[in-house]
Amino acid sequence: MRKKSFGFEICVILGIAFVACAGPDTVDDQWRAPDASTAIPCDPLTTNLQHNTDHCGSCDNECHIDNTDRCVAGVCVCGSEEECAPGFDCRSARCVATDPSGDVCEFDPECPVGYGCIEGRCTSLDCTDEVCDGFDNDCDTEVDEGNAPGDAPLAQYCGAPTTINPPCRPGVQVCVDGAWGECLGGVLPIAETGLLLCNRIDDDCDGCVDSAIDSAGMCVPPPPAIYDIVFIVDVSGSMGAAISRVKAAVRSFSATYSGSPDFAFALVTTGYYSSYPNIETNLTLTYADFISAVDGLDHYGSGFEGNWDAPYLVMRGELRDSRRGMSRTTPIAWRDGATRIIVTLTDEVGQSYLTPTPISERVMCDAATRGEVLVFFTPARRSSDWDDCGQWFDLYDYPAIASNLTSVFVDPCP
């Protein structure tokens, strides 16, 4: 038994008091005042009968605390089991059988630590270390509590291993309502590619700054770079004077590297008939497919150029081809270890049409978490919308577009 109370009445017969009439022999383990007016009322129309231990499934169907610990879907249960049968009591979300050889008891405090009074006998509760499951596993009457003082919740490290090199570090997650919460505060390893290969930080946390570690545990120069290049081209009506020059410059530049397996190309457009950017060719297609898509570019799109959205979605892997009626997300097929280079060519101010909240230039820049090299070709008068990150070039300096691109791809690091 966990808790029991006894009531006694004073019988009055002919004005003579006798302490002779015992009241109710026992009361529910959960204390109930003898005054019925204090009982929890029940209205079948308003009372939640699905999870109410006083009125489980129907009014006044009380879940007895010895045999159950909750009401689920209108049924009294012990943890995930049915209500405990005679000879068992519900403890730590399971039915524990009485130990007939245990000492006779009436209440839990009469038994040793780790034992409970089950059906009148001190019985081992088989206590275990606390785990995140919504139950009192260690039999201390606390649920999902940690070892820290002050009733702190159960917590654990998550994400990166605790033995990994700086700047990586594990995060922490807290047990909430029987389940582990979000992993917060961790720093995970990131491949040292692109701009992360020259930032003097050990981003992959292997103990070698801006270099690789070989099988002997020695820091060695990184392998030769490979490049994945995504061109984002504004095809709205205002690009009429520039689109042919842009196409020619992209063809000229890409042709130089078309035969090298170290280079792969993809094409994304913005400003077509939808404000949402569209993926035209992915990195997995051939160079011929890429050039065919470039040759097919025109300038008859809408006036909605999501030119901040496009780089942002490319980096976050959230592109989709809305122009062709596809709503399925189609991420760019980046190759492992490739330097990711994203080139935006537009004649417009920075714009965002993402819902429910459009993004800013800063938010677009902050999406570059894997060393992406961002390159922007815009008119000089628009440069203030493209100067928070990356490298800027004049869109209208047509003869220099190809050479400017080459300067970026040969060495993306300053």
N, C-alpha and C positions, 0 to 999 in steps of 0.2 A: 504494500500500500504506500502511496505517496503522502496522502494527507487525509485524515478522517476527523469528523467532529461528532460529538454526542449531545443530544438535547434531552433535558429532563423537565417534566411538568410537576407542579405541586397540585395534588388532588385535594380538593376541599369538600369534605362531607360533613354536613350539619355544623359548619363553622369550625370544624377541627381539621387542622392541616396535617397531612401525612405525606412524607416524602416516599411515595410508594409507586407512583405511576411513571414509569420511564417513557420518555418521548420516543421519537423515531430512533431505531437502533443505530442506524448509520445514515449519513448524508453523502451525497455524491462527493467524490474526491475534490471536485471543484466546489468551493464553498457556495452554498445557496442559503440566503437568509430565510428564516422560517416564515416571514411575512410574504405571502404570495403576491402581494401588491408590488413587490420589488422585482419580481421575475421579469425577464426580458420579453416584451410583448412580441407577438407574431401576427402578421397579416399576410396571408398567402399571396396577395396581389402585389405587395411591396417588399416583403422580406426576401432576401437572397437565400433561397433554400438550397442552392447548389454548393455553398461553401460556409454555411453557418453551423457551427458545432452544437448550438442550442436547438436549432430547428433544421435538421439535415434531411432534406427531401420532403419533409412535411412538418407542420407546426408541432412542437413539443417532442419531436424525435431527437433526443439529445444523445450526442456521441460520448459515451462513458470514457473518462480520462484514463482509466486503467486499461481498457481494451482497444482504444483508438487514439489517434493524435490529430486527425483532421477530417474534414468533410469534403469530398471530391465528387462533383456531379451528383450531389444529393445522396451519397452513400458514405457511411462512416467507415474509415479505413485506418490501417496502421502503416504509415509509409506508403508503399505501393501494394501492400497486401490487404486481404480482407480483414475485417474486425477479428481480433484475437479470440480463439476458442477458450473454453474453460481450461485452467491449468497454465495459461499463458497471460502475460501482461505486455502492453505495448511500451517499449523503451527504444529510444534512438531510431525510430521509424522501422522497427521490426518486432515481431512477437517473440518474447523470451520465455522459454519453458521454466517452470519452477523447479528448484533443486530440492527434492524431498528430504535430502540429508542436511540441508542448511539449517541454521539456527532459527528458532521460532521468532517471528517479528511482527510488528504491526505497522511501523513506519520506516521509510528509507534510512533516516539518521541512526537507527538502531543497528544498521549493518556496516561492515567495514567499507573503506573507500574502494570504489569499483564494484560494489555490490548494491543491489536494490532489493526491497521487500516485495518479492513476487509471490502472490497467492499465499502470503503468510510465512514464507521462508526466505532467508537471506540467500540470494542467488547471484552468481557472477554475471555482470552485464557485458563481459567481453569488450571492454572499452578499447578504442583504438585512437590513433592520432586524428586530429580534426582534419577533415577534407571539405572541399567546397561542394556541398550537396544539400544544404538547407536543414541538416540534422545535427543533433548533439552527439557526435561520434565519440568524444572523450569523456562523456558522462559528467560534465561539470556544470550542467544546466545552461551553458552558453552555446549558441549556435553559430558556426562558421566564424569563430573568434580566432585571432592570432595570438602570438606569444608576447607581443608588446604590452606594456601596462596600459591601463585606461580603456579596456574593452575595445582595443583596436581591431578592425576586421581582419580576416585572414587575407594574406597577400603573398605574391610570389613574383620572382623574376620572369621575364618573358623576352622574346625577340632574340637578340644577340647572346651568345654564350657569355657567361661571367668571366671566362678566361681569355677573351679576345683582346687584341691590342687596341690602345687608344687610336683615334678618337671614338671608336665604336664602344658602346656600352649597352648593357641590357636595360630594358624598360621594366616597369612594374605594373601589375594588374591586381585589382582588388576583388574579393568575392562579394557579390551583391545578389541577394535573393537566391542563393544557391547556385550561382553561375559566375564564371570568371568574366570580369569586365574588360574593357578595351585596354590594350597594351600601350602605356603612356611613357614618354620620356626616353625611349630607346633610340640608339643610333646604330643602324645596320651597315654592313660593308657595302660599298658601291664600287663597281669596276672602274679602274683608273683609265678612262678613255677620254678623248676630246680634251676639253679644258681642264678636266680633273687630272690629266697627266702632267700638268705643269703648274699646279697651285701650291706646291710645297706642303701638302697635307697627305697623310697616309690614308686615303679614302677607302681603300679595300682592307685596311687594318691587318696587313700581313707582316708588318714590321719593316717594310721597305717603302720609303717615301718616293713617290713618282717613279717607281721601278717595280720589277717583278721579282719573285723569289723562285729559285730553281729547286731541283730535287735534293740538292745538297744543303738547302737552307741558306743559300747565299743570295744577296741582292744583285740582280743583273739588269742590264738595260731591257726595256720592254720589247716585245716582238714588233716587227714592222706594222705600221698602222694600216687599217683598211677603212674605207670611207663609205658611209651610207648617206646619200644626198637626196633631200626632199625639196623640190621646187614648189612653192606656193605662188600661183599666178592669178592676179586680179583680171577677170575677163568681163568686167562691167563696161557699159557703153563709153565711159570717159577714157578708156584705154585704147580707143581707136587709133590715135596717132603713135602709140608706143608698142602695140601688140606685135606687129611684124618685126620690129627691132628686137624685142624681147625674145621672140621665137628664134631669130637668127643667132642671138648671142648664146642662148641655151644650147642650140645645136652645135655651135662652134666650140664652146667649152667642153661639152660632154663627149664630142667626137674624139677629143684628144685622149680620153681615158676609156673609150668604149671597148677596147680590146683587153683591158686589165681586169682580172678577177678581184682586184682590190677596191674597185669602185662599183657601186650599185646606185640606180636612180629611180626616183618615184615622182609622180606629179599629182598635185592637189590644186583645185581651183576654188576661187571664192568670187562671189558677185554674179553667179549665174541666175537662174530663175528662183532660187531660194537663198535666204540669208545664211543658211547653214553651209559650211565648206563641204566640198565633194572630193573624194579620192578617185582619181582617174586611172592611175596605174600604181601598183605597189612595187616594192623592191624585189619581189619574187619573179616579176615578169622580165622578159628579155629586153635588151637595149633597143631592139627594133620596135617592140611594143611601146616603149617609152617615147621614142622619136615620133612614132605614128601619132601618139596622143598629143605631143607638142605641136606637130604640124596641123592638127585639127583644132587648135585653140582659136577662138574668135573674140569679138568684143561686143556681143549683142546681149549681154546679161542685164540683170536688174540694177537698181541703184543701191542695193544693200550689200555692201562688201564687208563681211565679217573677217577683216584682215588681222585683228587681234585674236579673234577666236581660232583661226586656222592654225597658227603655230602652237597655241595653247592646247588644242585638241590633238594635234600631232604628237606633242610631247606626252600627253596624258593617255594616249591610246584610245581616244573616244571619238574617232571619226566615223561617219557613216555616209553612205551614198544616197542622200535624200533626192538628188536630181533624178535618179533612176527609180525612185519609189521604194528604196530599201531603207528600212529603219534599223537593221542589224548593225551593231558596232563593228567596224573594220579597222583594227589597229594597224599601224605601219609595221611591216615585218622586219624589224631591225635584226641585223646579224650580231651574234655574240662577239663582244670585244670591238665592235666597229665604232669609229668616231661618227657621231650623229650630227650632221650639218643640215640646217633648215634655212632655206633662202626664200625670202618673201619679196615679191616684185609687185608694187602697187603705186598708183598715182594719187591715192586718196589719204585723207586723215585716218588716224586709227579709229576703228569701229568695232563694236561688239553687239551681238544680238542674242546672246545666250539667255535662256530663261531658267529660273525666274529672275536671276540677277546677272546683268551684263558685267563683263570683267573690265579691268583697267589695264593700261600698259604694264604697270607694276605686277599685277597678278599674272599676266602673260609671262613676264620675265621670271617670276618666282617658280614657274612650272619647269624650268630648266634645272632639274635635280640630278641629271646623269652626265653632266659635262657637255651638254649640247652646245654646238657652235651656232649662234644666231646671226644671220646676215640679212640686212634690209636694204633694198634698192627703192628709194622714193624720191620725189622732187625735193629740191633743197628747201622749199618753203614749207614742206611737211616734216622736216627732219626732227622737230621738237616732239613729235609723237612717236619717235623711234630711237630715242637716245638713252633710255634707261638701262639698256643692256645690249650686248652684241656689237656688231660692226655695221656702220652705215655707209652707203655709197649713193651717188647721184644717179637716179634712174635715167635721166636724160643725157648722161654722158655715154651714149650708146657705144662708141668705139672701145670704151674701156671696160664694159661689163664683163667680157670674157676674161680679160687679164686680171680684173679685180677679184673675180671668182677664183682664179688660179692662185692668187696670193693667199687666199684664205685656206684653200685645201692643201697646199703644200706644207704649211705649218700653222695650224689653228691657234697655237699658243703665241702670245706676244713675244 
